[in-house]
Structures are given as structure tokens and as C-alpha cells.
Amino acid sequence: MLQSAETILDLYELDAEWSEEQRAIVEQVRRYVNNEVLPCIGEHHNNETFPAEIIPTLKQLGLLEAVASGDMDPITYGLVMRELERGSSALRSILSVQGSLVMGAVSMFGSDEHKKTWLPELGTMDKWGCFGLTEPDFGSNPSGMLTRAERVSGGYKISGAKSWITNATKADMAVVWAKLDGKIRAFVVETDRKGFETRDIKGKWSFRSSSTGQLLMDNVEVPESALMEKSTSIGSALKCLNQARYSIVWGVVGAARGCLEETVMYLKERVQFDGKPLASHQLIQNKFAWMAAEITGMELIAKRLGELKAQDQVKPVHVSLAKMNNCRKAIEVARTCRELLGANGIHSEYHVGRRMVDLETVLTYEGTEHIHSLIVGQHLTGIAAYS
Ligand SMILES: Cc1cc2nc3c(=O)[nH]c(=O)nc-3n(C[C@H](O)[C@H](O)[C@H](O)COP(=O)(O)OP(=O)(O)OC[C@H]3O[C@@H](n4cnc5c(N)ncnc54)[C@H](O)[C@@H]3O)c2cc1C
């Protein structure tokens, strides 16, 4: 590894601000990524398999338990996401779906019984959850969803289909968003209930090491206690998504840092023309400088968002601007690095190409770039331009 990569990439000396405790957690996650994730994740990506063997050590890090107990402040959490996504966007996503979307929904909208039943084992990752919002015909506009819940004696019956759901086929429980009396509500549904079927979506060329699937519900009966009483509208789902988007804002900084780190190291070794390393050419250094500036900007946005979050001052427009900007910049950095690695940039021996294609998912899910730009546009103009 490039010995001083962290120092090189930390141009504005942001790391100097982190506490000893934050530094220790970052080190721990970085070690995990270097020793366990990077050696195997490329092969899982190639084979379209879930990296089950690195989950036990991820569990031991106890990250979700720390989040659930309130022991992790937003900046530390962000740094953890940054380090994890330096390894793999798909891996970071596994954690943020479980932590922010599923545990977040249970914590914010669930009953005491939901919390007691699910949070401990979701936190230790001994149980898996998934978050079913998107439908085959309703992605950017989830309010149009067709999934319905109707009251029956002793509970509810749910019917509908959800698509592109992370961990669908792994999950023990699903947070299912459905219309009840015309209002969007959340239900906790065990995935072994009669009428509940899951199917893997195969053939993805992005997020290949993440499990993505469909939830198919045909008159699935759940008890009255399955309803998350405090979920009242699509706004409740958006609250969970905003926490998950915070993970993305930091995570993609890590993916971009990983790309630049690998590319600088490669081009300092790779020699073309007059026996000189490619890193000594002006055009190459110009690209390095541009990427370093973008990554610094992304990190400053993430840090400011974390500060607002710590003060409970985050507005949706803050999250949208950060998600839109950081994902776009990260993918531009990854594409530039891919190009700078020449032919090796398309080979799985290097991580840049995988990071680049995984970032295509991150650009799209949890609100596409267009949708977040419309939220920023509405803030600037007072005009809602979604429809
Ligand atoms: C790997 C992966 C994992 C995912 N995991 C989950 C999950 O766990 N749970 C879950 O619920 N969902 C999940 N999703 C779904 C994801 O959130 C949706 O794909 C996303 O919201 C976009 O919806 P869509 O794919 O239907 O695109 P569409 O909404 O069909 O959009 C297509 C294009 O049209 C653009 N567009 C849409 N509306 C407008 C407009 N008004 N103005 C201008 N442009 C517009 C979009 O920006 C996009 O470019 C996942 C997706 C992927 C790829």
C-alpha cells in the first residue's frame, strides 16, 4: 500500500481534527478493509456472490450496535462509512441498509415490541432486514406505490411487489411500505409468512457482490402489531432514507479516495516514454490535482453535514445537495482513474473499475441525481419541478 496515502489525500488536514477515539475506529475499519475486504471483494464481484466470509469480522467490529446505542456521533459514523466504501460500495450499502433503513425505521416508527424483538439481533447482524419501498413501476415516485394493506380480522393482509430491494433474499424481516386507507404506512413483516416470496435479481453489472431482489406479497397476513403506528406518510420513509443518504455522502468520499490512492501508486511505478514514470507528466498531475480538489470538497461537505446533524439542524435540501454532489464527483473521479490506469483500468486485478461500476448504483439509488437536483432547485426557486 501507499504508505502515506492518507496524509497525501488529506490536503486540508481534516484528519488532524479527529479525536484519538475517532482515529482508533478509522484505523480499525481501515485494517479490516485492507486485510479482509480488498483481498476477496473483486472475486465476489466477478462471480456475483455475497461476501459471506467477511461478515463475521464485520459483526465483531460492532458498528451497528454502537450506532443503535447512540454511542457513535455522526462524524465518527461518517468516517466509518468512508473507510468501508473505500473497500466496497456494496459492502457499505449492506451496513447502511441494515442500520439506517431497517433499524432506523424500527427505532423511529416501531412499537416497543418491534424494538425489543428486532433491534438487538439486527444490531449484531445475527438477523437481516430489508427495506421494501421501490416497486417495479414506482422508483423515483414511491408515493404512487400499488402495494396495499387491508384490514382483516386480527390484523392486515398485504399484497404487492417490491423491486430492487437490498438483502431481499437474505432477510428475516422486511420493513414493507404499503397503502392503508390511502395512506403510506410501514409494516414489519417476517419473510417466512405464507404468501411472501423473494427472488434474486441476477445479471447486474453494478453491485454484483450485494444481494438485490424482489419481494412478492400475495395476501400476506400479519397481526395488528405488525403496523408501525408512528409511520404516517411517505415522509416517514424519507426520514429513513435521509439517514441512509448521510452514509452515502461519506461513503463515496472513501470510494473516490481509494481510486486516487491506487492510481497515484500505479502511475508512480508505470513507466512510458524516456524511462520516466507516468506520474511525472504534466497532464497526469493536472488530473491528480483536480481529483484531490474534488475529494477535498466532497469531504468538507460531508463534514459540514455531520456537524449540522450533530446539532439536529439537517434539512432535506442539505442532504440532497450533498448526495447529488458527492455521488457525481465520486463517479467522475473513478472514471478519470479508470482512464489513467489504461488497459489495466478495466481489469479486476485493480479496484478502480469495480469501484466505478458500483458507483453507478450509488448515483441512482436513494434518490437519483435528477431528483436531488430538483429538491435543490425547488429550494433555490420556490418552484417544485418534479412533475
Ligand atoms: C443495487 C440497488 C439496490 C437498491 N436497494 C433498494 C432498497 O433496498 N430498497 C428500496 O426500496 N429501493 C432500492 N433500490 C431502488 C432505488 O432506490 C431506485 O432504483 C431509485 O429510486 C430510482 O428509481 P427507478 O430505478 O425506478 O428509476 P426511475 O424513477 O424510473 O427513473 C429513471 C430516470 O428518470 C429520471 N427521473 C425520474 N423522475 C424524474 C423527474 N421528475 N424529472 C427528471 N428526471 C426524472 C431519474 O433521475 C432516472 O434518471 C435499489 C436500487 C439498486 C440499483
PDBQT file of the ligand as one rigid body, heavy atoms in Angstrom, charges set to zero:
ROOT
HETATM    1  C1  LIG A 401     -28.472  -2.108  -6.391  1.00  0.00    +0.000 C 
HETATM    2  C2  LIG A 401     -29.706  -1.370  -5.950  1.00  0.00    +0.000 A 
HETATM    3  C3  LIG A 401     -30.173  -1.521  -4.650  1.00  0.00    +0.000 A 
HETATM    4  C4  LIG A 401     -31.350  -0.894  -4.249  1.00  0.00    +0.000 A 
HETATM    5  N1  LIG A 401     -31.819  -1.108  -2.955  1.00  0.00    +0.000 NA
HETATM    6  C5  LIG A 401     -33.055  -0.645  -2.619  1.00  0.00    +0.000 A 
HETATM    7  C6  LIG A 401     -33.644  -0.989  -1.351  1.00  0.00    +0.000 A 
HETATM    8  O1  LIG A 401     -33.022  -1.653  -0.507  1.00  0.00    +0.000 OA
HETATM    9  N2  LIG A 401     -34.919  -0.582  -1.092  1.00  0.00    +0.000 N 
HETATM   10  C7  LIG A 401     -35.645   0.150  -1.989  1.00  0.00    +0.000 A 
HETATM   11  O2  LIG A 401     -36.799   0.473  -1.701  1.00  0.00    +0.000 OA
HETATM   12  N3  LIG A 401     -35.115   0.509  -3.209  1.00  0.00    +0.000 NA
HETATM   13  C8  LIG A 401     -33.849   0.129  -3.528  1.00  0.00    +0.000 A 
HETATM   14  N4  LIG A 401     -33.314   0.444  -4.772  1.00  0.00    +0.000 N 
HETATM   15  C9  LIG A 401     -34.135   1.174  -5.751  1.00  0.00    +0.000 C 
HETATM   16  C10 LIG A 401     -33.698   2.620  -5.996  1.00  0.00    +0.000 C 
HETATM   17  O3  LIG A 401     -33.944   3.423  -4.884  1.00  0.00    +0.000 OA
HETATM   18  C11 LIG A 401     -34.399   3.105  -7.274  1.00  0.00    +0.000 C 
HETATM   19  O4  LIG A 401     -33.801   2.420  -8.351  1.00  0.00    +0.000 OA
HETATM   20  C12 LIG A 401     -34.298   4.621  -7.468  1.00  0.00    +0.000 C 
HETATM   21  O5  LIG A 401     -35.117   5.290  -6.548  1.00  0.00    +0.000 OA
HETATM   22  C13 LIG A 401     -34.682   5.058  -8.887  1.00  0.00    +0.000 C 
HETATM   23  O6  LIG A 401     -35.874   4.522  -9.271  1.00  0.00    +0.000 OA
HETATM   24  P1  LIG A 401     -36.009   3.780 -10.708  1.00  0.00    +0.000 P 
HETATM   25  O7  LIG A 401     -34.884   2.826 -10.833  1.00  0.00    +0.000 OA
HETATM   26  O8  LIG A 401     -37.394   3.235 -10.808  1.00  0.00    +0.000 OA
HETATM   27  O9  LIG A 401     -35.780   4.915 -11.766  1.00  0.00    +0.000 OA
HETATM   28  P2  LIG A 401     -36.913   5.863 -12.422  1.00  0.00    +0.000 P 
HETATM   29  O10 LIG A 401     -37.684   6.533 -11.335  1.00  0.00    +0.000 OA
HETATM   30  O11 LIG A 401     -37.668   5.100 -13.444  1.00  0.00    +0.000 OA
HETATM   31  O12 LIG A 401     -36.004   6.967 -13.121  1.00  0.00    +0.000 OA
HETATM   32  C14 LIG A 401     -35.388   6.751 -14.386  1.00  0.00    +0.000 C 
HETATM   33  C15 LIG A 401     -34.656   8.034 -14.775  1.00  0.00    +0.000 C 
HETATM   34  O13 LIG A 401     -35.609   9.108 -14.879  1.00  0.00    +0.000 OA
HETATM   35  C16 LIG A 401     -35.217  10.187 -14.054  1.00  0.00    +0.000 C 
HETATM   36  N5  LIG A 401     -36.397  10.860 -13.486  1.00  0.00    +0.000 N 
HETATM   37  C17 LIG A 401     -37.412  10.323 -12.753  1.00  0.00    +0.000 A 
HETATM   38  N6  LIG A 401     -38.318  11.266 -12.442  1.00  0.00    +0.000 NA
HETATM   39  C18 LIG A 401     -37.860  12.433 -12.950  1.00  0.00    +0.000 A 
HETATM   40  C19 LIG A 401     -38.332  13.785 -12.979  1.00  0.00    +0.000 A 
HETATM   41  N7  LIG A 401     -39.466  14.147 -12.358  1.00  0.00    +0.000 N 
HETATM   42  N8  LIG A 401     -37.609  14.725 -13.623  1.00  0.00    +0.000 NA
HETATM   43  C20 LIG A 401     -36.446  14.409 -14.233  1.00  0.00    +0.000 A 
HETATM   44  N9  LIG A 401     -35.932  13.139 -14.264  1.00  0.00    +0.000 NA
HETATM   45  C21 LIG A 401     -36.637  12.176 -13.631  1.00  0.00    +0.000 A 
HETATM   46  C22 LIG A 401     -34.356   9.576 -12.951  1.00  0.00    +0.000 C 
HETATM   47  O14 LIG A 401     -33.466  10.543 -12.422  1.00  0.00    +0.000 OA
HETATM   48  C23 LIG A 401     -33.631   8.476 -13.727  1.00  0.00    +0.000 C 
HETATM   49  O15 LIG A 401     -32.516   9.016 -14.368  1.00  0.00    +0.000 OA
HETATM   50  C24 LIG A 401     -32.073  -0.101  -5.167  1.00  0.00    +0.000 A 
HETATM   51  C25 LIG A 401     -31.565   0.088  -6.471  1.00  0.00    +0.000 A 
HETATM   52  C26 LIG A 401     -30.388  -0.525  -6.852  1.00  0.00    +0.000 A 
HETATM   53  C27 LIG A 401     -29.879  -0.316  -8.257  1.00  0.00    +0.000 C 
ENDROOT
TORSDOF 0
